[in-house]
Amino acid sequence: MPSIIISESEFEKLSKAIKKEISKLVENAFILKAEEGEFSDGNKLKVEWYNKRNLAHTNRALGGNYHEYKKLISELLLEAPKALAVNAETNFSCLSIEMAISLLYGLSNSSQNLLKRLLTGPATRDELAALVGGLGKVNGSVGSINRRLARRFDYNIYGDNRKEIKLIDFDGSYKLSCDALSIKSALDIIDAGWNMRMGDIYLTFNAIQFPKNANDLTIKLDSEAIKFANLGHGFIKSIDWDYEDEFGNIDVRNQVGLSFYSATICVNHRDGPEWGTDSLNNSLIGFMDEQPIISFQNREC
């Protein structure tokens, strides 16, 4: 893996998020050495793998070579089963938007309508039957969506436990197993006409609740992350960020189903819809209540 050498003066010129990320990488390296006796081999491999992935994203953010970045991500894919398979979680509290797009792009209209109904809350069998063409098709439609999601997670990590990864649960009524916001965002993007040939996706917000000094904000969804999910290179990661509001310091933690490549996260929270990323120190981007303006890298497709 390429080394990054930064002088003290260069370090001071970096953004706060990148400086925090680099500091965390150094801290984790020392923790790993100091507490070597307290880590199982599996946990040490997991920490090292996450640090290597974080360093790859940091290198790219610092202007590193894009092809080297892709090569490093490919290496991480090969190392992932050994690093992440120990006690691999199958429960998730939300999906990244890129993972949600991978799941939803290409779904039948009836299956998309079923999910749009579940965005509003639990549904009865009769309600879903009206959307998919009869009572006999409900379980088939739900099962198909769940299997489609499970196939986006790496079999070499989860094995047959992938069948436990489900988007839709049933406990007398049908409901989503996770936060609905990324599903809604993905459906909005698909309804806006996106397809794989259009490349990267840009979401522009004009009104930002937090941080209060921010102007217009554009979030880029990398189409490579969607492709990696399509290929079954997904996993579940604990992602957290913290911020201060009128009630004090708030720590938010989510179990996120995401692609190996990168992830954009949006979840509902008490202070409003929260947007973040796993790429740089699991950074909180901000709170955006409004519907974003959606645009694509390649508009004429």
URFENNOR-V475810 format. One record per residue. N is the residue number from 1. RES is the residue in three letters. SS is DSSP state (@ for helix, = for strand, . for the rest). OMEGA is omega in radians with two decimals (* if undefined). NEAR is the number of other C-alpha atoms within 8 Angstrom. Layout:
n=N res=RES ss=SS omega=OMEGA near=NEAR
n=N res=RES ss=SS omega=OMEGA near=NEAR
This chain:
n=1 res=MET ss=. omega=-3.12 near=3
n=2 res=PRO ss=. omega=3.11 near=3
n=3 res=SER ss=. omega=3.08 near=4
n=4 res=ILE ss=. omega=3.11 near=5
n=5 res=ILE ss=. omega=-3.08 near=4
n=6 res=ILE ss=. omega=3.08 near=6
n=7 res=SER ss=. omega=3.14 near=6
n=8 res=GLU ss=@ omega=-3.14 near=6
n=9 res=SER ss=@ omega=3.10 near=6
n=10 res=GLU ss=@ omega=3.14 near=8
n=11 res=PHE ss=@ omega=-3.11 near=9
n=12 res=GLU ss=@ omega=-3.13 near=7
n=13 res=LYS ss=@ omega=-3.09 near=6
n=14 res=LEU ss=. omega=3.09 near=8
n=15 res=SER ss=. omega=-3.13 near=6
n=16 res=LYS ss=@ omega=-3.11 near=6
n=17 res=ALA ss=@ omega=-3.10 near=9
n=18 res=ILE ss=@ omega=3.09 near=12
n=19 res=LYS ss=@ omega=3.13 near=11
n=20 res=LYS ss=@ omega=3.14 near=9
n=21 res=GLU ss=@ omega=-3.14 near=12
n=22 res=ILE ss=@ omega=3.11 near=10
n=23 res=SER ss=@ omega=3.14 near=8
n=24 res=LYS ss=@ omega=3.10 near=9
n=25 res=LEU ss=@ omega=3.13 near=11
n=26 res=VAL ss=@ omega=3.14 near=8
n=27 res=GLU ss=@ omega=-3.14 near=8
n=28 res=ASN ss=@ omega=3.12 near=9
n=29 res=ALA ss=@ omega=3.13 near=8
n=30 res=PHE ss=@ omega=3.12 near=8
n=31 res=ILE ss=@ omega=-3.11 near=8
n=32 res=LEU ss=@ omega=3.14 near=11
n=33 res=LYS ss=@ omega=-3.06 near=7
n=34 res=ALA ss=@ omega=-3.06 near=6
n=35 res=GLU ss=. omega=-3.04 near=8
n=36 res=GLU ss=@ omega=-3.08 near=8
n=37 res=GLY ss=@ omega=-3.08 near=5
n=38 res=GLU ss=@ omega=-3.12 near=5
n=39 res=PHE ss=. omega=2.92 near=10
n=40 res=SER ss=. omega=3.12 near=7
n=41 res=ASP ss=@ omega=-3.13 near=6
n=42 res=GLY ss=@ omega=-3.13 near=11
n=43 res=ASN ss=@ omega=3.09 near=10
n=44 res=LYS ss=@ omega=3.13 near=11
n=45 res=LEU ss=@ omega=-3.13 near=11
n=46 res=LYS ss=@ omega=3.13 near=10
n=47 res=VAL ss=@ omega=-3.14 near=9
n=48 res=GLU ss=@ omega=-3.13 near=8
n=49 res=TRP ss=@ omega=3.12 near=12
n=50 res=TYR ss=@ omega=3.11 near=8
n=51 res=ASN ss=@ omega=3.13 near=10
n=52 res=LYS ss=@ omega=3.11 near=8
n=53 res=ARG ss=@ omega=3.10 near=10
n=54 res=ASN ss=@ omega=3.14 near=13
n=55 res=LEU ss=@ omega=3.08 near=10
n=56 res=ALA ss=@ omega=3.13 near=11
n=57 res=HIS ss=@ omega=3.13 near=11
n=58 res=THR ss=@ omega=3.12 near=13
n=59 res=ASN ss=@ omega=3.11 near=11
n=60 res=ARG ss=@ omega=3.13 near=11
n=61 res=ALA ss=@ omega=3.13 near=8
n=62 res=LEU ss=. omega=3.11 near=6
n=63 res=GLY ss=. omega=3.13 near=6
n=64 res=GLY ss=. omega=-3.10 near=9
n=65 res=ASN ss=. omega=-3.07 near=7
n=66 res=TYR ss=@ omega=-3.12 near=7
n=67 res=HIS ss=@ omega=3.05 near=6
n=68 res=GLU ss=@ omega=3.12 near=8
n=69 res=TYR ss=@ omega=-3.14 near=13
n=70 res=LYS ss=@ omega=3.12 near=8
n=71 res=LYS ss=@ omega=-3.13 near=8
n=72 res=LEU ss=@ omega=3.09 near=10
n=73 res=ILE ss=@ omega=3.10 near=12
n=74 res=SER ss=@ omega=3.08 near=8
n=75 res=GLU ss=@ omega=3.13 near=8
n=76 res=LEU ss=@ omega=3.09 near=10
n=77 res=LEU ss=@ omega=-3.12 near=10
n=78 res=LEU ss=@ omega=-3.10 near=7
n=79 res=GLU ss=@ omega=-3.00 near=9
n=80 res=ALA ss=@ omega=-3.09 near=11
n=81 res=PRO ss=@ omega=-3.13 near=10
n=82 res=LYS ss=@ omega=-3.06 near=10
n=83 res=ALA ss=@ omega=-2.95 near=12
n=84 res=LEU ss=@ omega=-3.02 near=12
n=85 res=ALA ss=. omega=-3.12 near=11
n=86 res=VAL ss=. omega=3.13 near=8
n=87 res=ASN ss=. omega=-3.12 near=5
n=88 res=ALA ss=. omega=-3.14 near=9
n=89 res=GLU ss=. omega=3.01 near=6
n=90 res=THR ss=. omega=3.08 near=10
n=91 res=ASN ss=. omega=3.12 near=8
n=92 res=PHE ss=. omega=3.14 near=12
n=93 res=SER ss=. omega=3.06 near=10
n=94 res=CYS ss== omega=3.01 near=14
n=95 res=LEU ss== omega=2.94 near=15
n=96 res=SER ss=. omega=3.14 near=15
n=97 res=ILE ss=@ omega=-3.14 near=15
n=98 res=GLU ss=@ omega=3.09 near=17
n=99 res=MET ss=@ omega=3.13 near=15
n=100 res=ALA ss=@ omega=3.11 near=12
n=101 res=ILE ss=@ omega=3.11 near=13
n=102 res=SER ss=@ omega=3.12 near=11
n=103 res=LEU ss=@ omega=-2.94 near=12
n=104 res=LEU ss=@ omega=-3.10 near=10
n=105 res=TYR ss=. omega=-3.12 near=8
n=106 res=GLY ss=. omega=3.05 near=5
n=107 res=LEU ss=. omega=3.08 near=8
n=108 res=SER ss=. omega=3.11 near=6
n=109 res=ASN ss=@ omega=-3.11 near=6
n=110 res=SER ss=@ omega=3.11 near=8
n=111 res=SER ss=@ omega=3.07 near=11
n=112 res=GLN ss=@ omega=3.11 near=11
n=113 res=ASN ss=@ omega=3.08 near=9
n=114 res=LEU ss=@ omega=-3.13 near=11
n=115 res=LEU ss=@ omega=3.09 near=8
n=116 res=LYS ss=@ omega=3.09 near=9
n=117 res=ARG ss=@ omega=-3.11 near=10
n=118 res=LEU ss=@ omega=3.05 near=12
n=119 res=LEU ss=. omega=-3.09 near=10
n=120 res=THR ss=. omega=3.14 near=6
n=121 res=GLY ss=. omega=-3.12 near=8
n=122 res=PRO ss=. omega=-3.11 near=9
n=123 res=ALA ss== omega=3.08 near=11
n=124 res=THR ss=. omega=3.10 near=9
n=125 res=ARG ss=@ omega=-3.13 near=10
n=126 res=ASP ss=@ omega=3.12 near=7
n=127 res=GLU ss=@ omega=-3.13 near=8
n=128 res=LEU ss=@ omega=3.13 near=13
n=129 res=ALA ss=@ omega=3.13 near=13
n=130 res=ALA ss=@ omega=-3.10 near=9
n=131 res=LEU ss=@ omega=-3.04 near=10
n=132 res=VAL ss=@ omega=3.03 near=12
n=133 res=GLY ss=. omega=3.06 near=7
n=134 res=GLY ss=. omega=-3.12 near=9
n=135 res=LEU ss=@ omega=-3.09 near=10
n=136 res=GLY ss=@ omega=-3.10 near=7
n=137 res=LYS ss=@ omega=-3.06 near=10
n=138 res=VAL ss=@ omega=-3.09 near=12
n=139 res=ASN ss=@ omega=3.10 near=7
n=140 res=GLY ss=@ omega=3.13 near=8
n=141 res=SER ss=@ omega=3.13 near=10
n=142 res=VAL ss=@ omega=3.14 near=9
n=143 res=GLY ss=@ omega=3.12 near=8
n=144 res=SER ss=@ omega=3.12 near=8
n=145 res=ILE ss=@ omega=-3.14 near=11
n=146 res=ASN ss=@ omega=3.12 near=12
n=147 res=ARG ss=@ omega=3.12 near=10
n=148 res=ARG ss=@ omega=3.09 near=9
n=149 res=LEU ss=@ omega=-3.10 near=12
n=150 res=ALA ss=@ omega=-3.12 near=12
n=151 res=ARG ss=. omega=3.11 near=10
n=152 res=ARG ss=. omega=3.07 near=13
n=153 res=PHE ss=. omega=-2.96 near=13
n=154 res=ASP ss=. omega=-3.14 near=12
n=155 res=TYR ss=@ omega=-3.12 near=10
n=156 res=ASN ss=@ omega=3.06 near=7
n=157 res=ILE ss=@ omega=-2.96 near=12
n=158 res=TYR ss=@ omega=-3.10 near=12
n=159 res=GLY ss=@ omega=-3.12 near=8
n=160 res=ASP ss=@ omega=3.08 near=6
n=161 res=ASN ss=@ omega=3.08 near=8
n=162 res=ARG ss=@ omega=-3.11 near=12
n=163 res=LYS ss=@ omega=3.10 near=8
n=164 res=GLU ss=@ omega=-3.12 near=8
n=165 res=ILE ss=. omega=-3.05 near=11
n=166 res=LYS ss=. omega=3.05 near=11
n=167 res=LEU ss=. omega=-3.06 near=10
n=168 res=ILE ss== omega=3.08 near=11
n=169 res=ASP ss== omega=3.05 near=9
n=170 res=PHE ss== omega=3.05 near=7
n=171 res=ASP ss=. omega=-3.03 near=5
n=172 res=GLY ss=. omega=2.99 near=5
n=173 res=SER ss=. omega=-3.13 near=9
n=174 res=TYR ss== omega=-3.14 near=13
n=175 res=LYS ss== omega=3.08 near=11
n=176 res=LEU ss== omega=-3.13 near=13
n=177 res=SER ss=. omega=-3.05 near=9
n=178 res=CYS ss=. omega=3.09 near=9
n=179 res=ASP ss=. omega=-2.99 near=11
n=180 res=ALA ss=. omega=-2.92 near=11
n=181 res=LEU ss=@ omega=3.14 near=10
n=182 res=SER ss=@ omega=3.09 near=15
n=183 res=ILE ss=@ omega=3.11 near=12
n=184 res=LYS ss=@ omega=-3.13 near=10
n=185 res=SER ss=@ omega=3.13 near=9
n=186 res=ALA ss=@ omega=3.11 near=13
n=187 res=LEU ss=@ omega=3.10 near=11
n=188 res=ASP ss=@ omega=-3.13 near=8
n=189 res=ILE ss=@ omega=3.12 near=10
n=190 res=ILE ss=@ omega=3.10 near=11
n=191 res=ASP ss=@ omega=3.10 near=7
n=192 res=ALA ss=. omega=3.03 near=7
n=193 res=GLY ss=. omega=-3.09 near=6
n=194 res=TRP ss=. omega=2.90 near=9
n=195 res=ASN ss=. omega=-3.00 near=8
n=196 res=MET ss=@ omega=-3.12 near=6
n=197 res=ARG ss=@ omega=-3.12 near=6
n=198 res=MET ss=@ omega=3.03 near=13
n=199 res=GLY ss=. omega=-3.04 near=11
n=200 res=ASP ss=. omega=-3.08 near=11
n=201 res=ILE ss== omega=-3.12 near=13
n=202 res=TYR ss== omega=3.10 near=13
n=203 res=LEU ss== omega=-3.09 near=12
n=204 res=THR ss== omega=3.14 near=11
n=205 res=PHE ss== omega=3.12 near=13
n=206 res=ASN ss=. omega=-3.13 near=8
n=207 res=ALA ss=. omega=-3.07 near=9
n=208 res=ILE ss=. omega=-3.13 near=15
n=209 res=GLN ss=. omega=-3.13 near=9
n=210 res=PHE ss== omega=-0.04 near=9
n=211 res=PRO ss=. omega=-2.97 near=8
n=212 res=LYS ss=. omega=-3.11 near=6
n=213 res=ASN ss=. omega=-3.11 near=5
n=214 res=ALA ss=. omega=3.01 near=8
n=215 res=ASN ss=. omega=3.10 near=7
n=216 res=ASP ss=. omega=-3.07 near=9
n=217 res=LEU ss== omega=3.07 near=9
n=218 res=THR ss== omega=3.10 near=8
n=219 res=ILE ss== omega=3.11 near=7
n=220 res=LYS ss== omega=3.01 near=8
n=221 res=LEU ss== omega=-3.05 near=13
n=222 res=ASP ss=. omega=-3.12 near=11
n=223 res=SER ss=@ omega=3.10 near=11
n=224 res=GLU ss=@ omega=3.12 near=7
n=225 res=ALA ss=@ omega=3.11 near=15
n=226 res=ILE ss=@ omega=3.13 near=13
n=227 res=LYS ss=@ omega=3.12 near=9
n=228 res=PHE ss=@ omega=3.09 near=13
n=229 res=ALA ss=@ omega=3.11 near=17
n=230 res=ASN ss=@ omega=-3.11 near=10
n=231 res=LEU ss=. omega=3.11 near=7
n=232 res=GLY ss=. omega=-3.12 near=11
n=233 res=HIS ss=. omega=3.13 near=13
n=234 res=GLY ss== omega=3.08 near=14
n=235 res=PHE ss== omega=-3.11 near=11
n=236 res=ILE ss== omega=-3.05 near=13
n=237 res=LYS ss== omega=3.02 near=8
n=238 res=SER ss== omega=-3.11 near=8
n=239 res=ILE ss== omega=-3.13 near=10
n=240 res=ASP ss== omega=3.01 near=10
n=241 res=TRP ss== omega=3.13 near=10
n=242 res=ASP ss== omega=3.12 near=9
n=243 res=TYR ss== omega=3.12 near=7
n=244 res=GLU ss== omega=3.00 near=8
n=245 res=ASP ss== omega=-3.06 near=7
n=246 res=GLU ss=. omega=-3.13 near=4
n=247 res=PHE ss=. omega=-3.13 near=5
n=248 res=GLY ss== omega=-3.11 near=6
n=249 res=ASN ss== omega=-3.11 near=8
n=250 res=ILE ss== omega=3.07 near=8
n=251 res=ASP ss== omega=-3.10 near=8
n=252 res=VAL ss== omega=3.13 near=7
n=253 res=ARG ss== omega=3.13 near=8
n=254 res=ASN ss== omega=2.95 near=10
n=255 res=GLN ss== omega=-2.95 near=12
n=256 res=VAL ss== omega=2.96 near=14
n=257 res=GLY ss== omega=-3.01 near=13
n=258 res=LEU ss== omega=3.08 near=15
n=259 res=SER ss== omega=3.10 near=16
n=260 res=PHE ss=. omega=-2.94 near=12
n=261 res=TYR ss=. omega=3.13 near=8
n=262 res=SER ss=. omega=-3.09 near=11
n=263 res=ALA ss=. omega=2.97 near=14
n=264 res=THR ss== omega=-3.02 near=12
n=265 res=ILE ss== omega=2.97 near=15
n=266 res=CYS ss== omega=-3.10 near=12
n=267 res=VAL ss== omega=3.05 near=12
n=268 res=ASN ss=. omega=3.12 near=10
n=269 res=HIS ss=. omega=-3.04 near=7
n=270 res=ARG ss=. omega=3.14 near=4
n=271 res=ASP ss=. omega=3.13 near=6
n=272 res=GLY ss=. omega=3.11 near=9
n=273 res=PRO ss=. omega=-3.12 near=12
n=274 res=GLU ss== omega=3.11 near=15
n=275 res=TRP ss== omega=3.13 near=13
n=276 res=GLY ss== omega=-3.14 near=12
n=277 res=THR ss== omega=3.07 near=13
n=278 res=ASP ss=. omega=-2.95 near=12
n=279 res=SER ss=. omega=-3.09 near=11
n=280 res=LEU ss=. omega=3.08 near=12
n=281 res=ASN ss=. omega=3.12 near=11
n=282 res=ASN ss=. omega=-2.91 near=11
n=283 res=SER ss=. omega=2.94 near=12
n=284 res=LEU ss== omega=3.08 near=10
n=285 res=ILE ss== omega=-3.14 near=8
n=286 res=GLY ss== omega=3.08 near=11
n=287 res=PHE ss== omega=-3.13 near=13
n=288 res=MET ss=. omega=-3.12 near=13
n=289 res=ASP ss=. omega=-2.98 near=9
n=290 res=GLU ss=. omega=3.01 near=6
n=291 res=GLN ss=. omega=-3.11 near=5
n=292 res=PRO ss=. omega=2.94 near=8
n=293 res=ILE ss== omega=-3.05 near=8
n=294 res=ILE ss== omega=3.07 near=10
n=295 res=SER ss== omega=-3.03 near=8
n=296 res=PHE ss== omega=-3.14 near=11
n=297 res=GLN ss=. omega=3.13 near=9
n=298 res=ASN ss=. omega=-3.00 near=9
n=299 res=ARG ss=. omega=-3.06 near=7
n=300 res=GLU ss=. omega=-3.14 near=4
n=301 res=CYS ss=. omega=* near=5
